[in-house]
Amino acid sequence: MKDEDRAAAGKEDRSAYPRLLAVDNEMVVPVNKTVRLLVTAAPTDVIHAFAMPAFGIKIDAVPGRLNETWFKAEREGLYYGQCSELCGKDHAFMPIAIRVVPEDKYKTWLAQAATDLPGAYKTLIASSSGPPGSPGKSDAKGKLALAANLSESMPKTGLAE
């Protein structure tokens, strides 16, 4: 996230949204649900890697190949990761953020995001008192694509670029 975009996104608190780790749009998932990740990179891009240490996952995003993994977040909070592959000059600017929320907040966010994604994020951030339990799409220039699909018949959610 660029410094000049922080105020509009409601992410001015650098202790909650650190420089080079804050993103425009976090991946939002419900707590205590298994989340399936499908990770790839554009056919003309380089290898990237989706890494979220708090969840014990690191998976390569290889052009033309679909890789799969899963995680189950057991605590609410805002978790940070990064592309962990030396993928080029903008490697340092490929953060990943996952916001884990209660299921009712997730469903509210998902319903609003279907028609107003920026408004859904602002509402979610406003209803959060910061990143409780935090251990610590991204706005990256690369073509890392990520899709999350929640088990137990939850709606599919996708993020790209």
Secondary structure, DSSP 8 states (H G I E B T S, - for coil): --GGGHHHHT---TTTS-TTT--SS-EEEETT-EEEEEEEE-TTS--EEEEEGGGTEEEEE-BT--EEEEEE--S-EEEEEEE-S--STTGGG-EEEEEEE-HHHHHHHHHHHTT-HHHHHHHHHHHS-S-TT-----S-SS-EEEEEEETTT--EEEEE-
